[in-house]
Amino acid sequence: QLQLVESGGGLVQPGGSLRLSCAASGFSLNYYAIGWFRQAPGKEREGVSCISPSGGVTNYADSVKGRFTISRDYAKNMVYLQMNSLQPEDTAVYFCAVDWREKSLGTLTPGSYNYWGQGTQVTVSS
C-alpha cells in the first residue's frame, strides 16, 4: 500500500525552528521530485520548496528563502524541511507531495504533483 506521511509539526514560538519529515512506504521517494506545500485557513495551497530526484536542484518560495532548507536522505527514503526563524505567517498545514513525472526537477506548482500526504499542522504563536 502506497503511503506518504508528514511529521514534525507542532506549536512553536516566533523565531523558533521545526524540522518536518516526509516518509514514504510502499515506494521509493528517491526517484522523484518532492515538494513541500502549505495551506493556511481560507487561503490557497502554496508551494514552499521542492527538490529534484538527485537533490542537486532545489527551489524556494520567496517568503521562505534563507529560512527554510529542503533535503533528502536516500538511505532512509525521507525528505526533510528544516524551518528556522519561524513567523506567525508560517502557520499552516504543511504537505509533502510527489511529482511522478519522468525527469521532473520539481516545481512549486501544486497541480504538478500527483500524490499527497495528509499534512502536518505548524502553528507559530507566542
C-alpha positions in Angstrom: 0.0 0.0 0.0 1.4 3.4 -1.0 1.6 5.9 1.8 3.1 9.3 2.3 3.3 10.7 5.8 4.4 14.0 7.1 5.5 14.5 10.7 7.3 17.1 12.8 4.7 19.8 13.0 3.7 21.5 16.2 3.4 24.7 18.2 6.5 26.9 18.2 7.2 30.5 19.3 8.1 33.1 16.7 11.8 32.8 15.9 11.8 29.1 16.7 12.6 26.1 14.5 11.0 22.9 13.4 12.0 20.1 11.1 9.3 18.4 9.1 9.8 14.9 7.7 8.2 13.2 4.7 8.2 9.5 4.8 7.0 7.0 2.2 6.0 3.4 2.4 5.3 1.1 -0.5 7.5 3.0 -2.9 10.8 4.9 -3.0 10.9 8.7 -2.9 14.4 8.6 -4.3 13.4 8.7 -8.0 11.1 11.6 -7.9 10.9 15.3 -7.3 9.4 16.1 -4.0 7.6 19.3 -3.0 6.6 20.9 0.3 3.4 22.9 0.3 1.3 24.7 2.9 -2.2 25.8 3.3 -3.4 28.3 5.8 -7.1 28.7 6.7 -9.0 30.5 4.0 -6.0 30.5 1.6 -5.0 28.5 -1.4 -2.3 25.9 -1.1 1.1 27.3 -2.0 4.4 25.9 -2.8 7.1 26.3 -0.2 10.0 24.3 -1.5 10.9 21.4 -3.9 13.9 19.2 -4.6 14.9 17.2 -7.6 15.5 13.5 -7.6 19.3 14.0 -7.4 19.0 16.6 -4.7 21.0 18.9 -6.9 18.2 21.3 -7.7 16.2 23.0 -5.0 13.7 25.8 -5.2 12.1 28.0 -2.5 9.2 30.4 -2.3 10.4 34.0 -1.8 8.7 34.1 1.6 10.9 31.3 3.0 14.2 31.8 1.2 17.1 32.0 3.7 14.9 30.5 6.5 13.9 27.0 5.1 16.0 24.3 3.8 14.9 21.2 2.0 17.0 18.0 1.9 16.7 14.3 1.3 18.1 11.2 2.9 18.2 8.4 0.3 19.1 5.7 2.7 16.1 6.5 4.9 13.7 7.3 2.0 12.9 10.6 3.6 12.7 14.2 2.6 13.0 17.0 5.2 12.1 20.6 5.5 14.2 22.5 8.1 12.3 25.6 9.1 14.1 28.3 11.0 13.1 31.8 12.1 9.5 30.8 12.0 6.9 33.6 12.0 3.2 33.6 12.6 2.6 33.9 8.9 4.2 30.5 8.5 1.2 29.0 10.4 -0.4 26.4 8.1 -0.9 22.7 7.4 2.2 21.5 5.6 2.1 18.8 3.0 4.7 16.9 1.1 3.9 15.6 -2.4 5.4 13.5 -5.1 5.8 14.5 -8.8 5.6 11.3 -10.7 6.5 12.9 -14.0 9.7 11.5 -15.5 12.7 13.8 -15.5 10.9 16.5 -13.4 13.2 18.6 -11.3 10.3 19.8 -9.2 8.1 22.9 -9.2 6.3 25.0 -6.7 3.0 24.5 -8.6 0.6 22.2 -6.7 -1.0 21.0 -9.8 2.2 19.3 -10.9 2.1 16.9 -8.1 0.2 13.6 -8.2 0.4 12.1 -4.7 0.0 13.9 -1.4 0.3 13.2 2.2 -2.3 14.1 4.8 -0.4 17.1 6.2 1.1 18.2 9.5 0.0 21.3 11.4 2.5 24.0 12.1 1.5 26.8 14.4 3.7 29.7 15.2 2.4 31.7 18.1 3.6 33.3 21.3 
